[in-house]
Amino acid sequence: MKFFIKKIFKENKKSKIYQFSSWIYKRYFPYVNVVTNMFYDTFFYCKYSNVFKVDTLNKIEAKIILDYHSIEKGLLFSQTKYGFAEDKIKRLNKYLKNKKVLTNSNKSQINVAYSIMCEYYELHKKNNFDISTFYSEEDYLFYKDQLNSSYNSTFRGAIEYSKEDFFDHTFSSFDKFSDSRKSVRNFTGNLIDDSTIEKAIMLSKNAPSVCNRQPSKAYYLKDKSKIDNVLELQAGLNGFTQNINQLLIITTDVNYYYSIGERYQFYIDGGVYLMNLLYSLHFYNIAACPANWAKEKDDEKRIKQILDINSSEKVICLIAIGEADKNFRTTLSKRRDLDEILTIIQ
């Protein structure tokens, strides 16, 4: 558009038509550009996300991961509620027999899902709890057969830790330190002192951001009633909220972004800051569990009302923090194999 205006009026830039056209362009074209880019993003997300269709291996795998991880979280409780996650088991029984999945059973996430399903069946069998209405022995033997030589009767989707062992690698080499960080959901209820939390926040400032704009910040919440209201909105830590007495809310201020191409940069910067903060919390022996904030506009408005967050800020994530129990469990959360995340372009 700008090119055509210059081309047409290059001989007479002082004309009123040229000046008016330039004003229209400067005033309104950015809006048009935003709308067209957002339309492209909307079409892209609708076409490739899981919202409307589950028709590719990656989409099916995403559903599998979502459900098997829910089962892992169910295994964290010391007092197991037998028969838990029935709806997840039913879906996994469907997806894990899909032809596309069966031909890719060696993939890390599919393989671990088979193992989780075997553990789930064996747990109930051992405790004489009947789950045959939604999970048959035939299903179990099928998954065990799929695992073949990789089947391991000692496999566990929840890992036991003592508090001392969990924080044992605070001063180890980075590879050991990074590998030791896990999401902790079992808190004593005792408060971490503010000075230690402030140290972690100070350390988290090392996170890089686009052009060093540092748009992310943390809201530190100690009011238990507000914490419960926010966690009820998030709805991902059910069963663990009783002893969550401290909460961090990570936001990024959209005021710091100026180009159409940066329309989602605040999520990137916020994500980078979030990871650095999680490492910082772990370094100071603060147990933490990031709680995904993937909400629609109504919940976004509600959390801003509860916490008086600036209207220009987007909530990135919630982090439950506190003192870890003396002994607790974390989910296995199996990571992908290298060949699944690395592509070398020659």
Secondary structure, DSSP 8 states (H G I E B T S, - for coil): -HHHHHHHSTT-TTSHHHHHHHHHHHHHHHHHHHHHHHHHHHHHHHHHSTTT---SHHHHHHHHHHHHHHHHHHTT-SS--TTTTHHHHHHHHHHTT-HHHHTTTTSHHHHHHHHHHHHHHHHHHHTT---TTTS-HHHHHHHHHHHGGG--TT--SEEEEEHHHHTTTTTS-HHHHHHH------B-S----HHHHHHHHHHHTT---GGG---EEEEEE--HHHHHHHHHHH-S-TTS-TT--EEEEEEEEGGG--SGGGTTHHHHHHHHHHHHHHHHHHHTT-EEEEEE----HHHHHHHHHHHT--TTEEEEEEEEEE-B-SEEEEE------HHHH-----
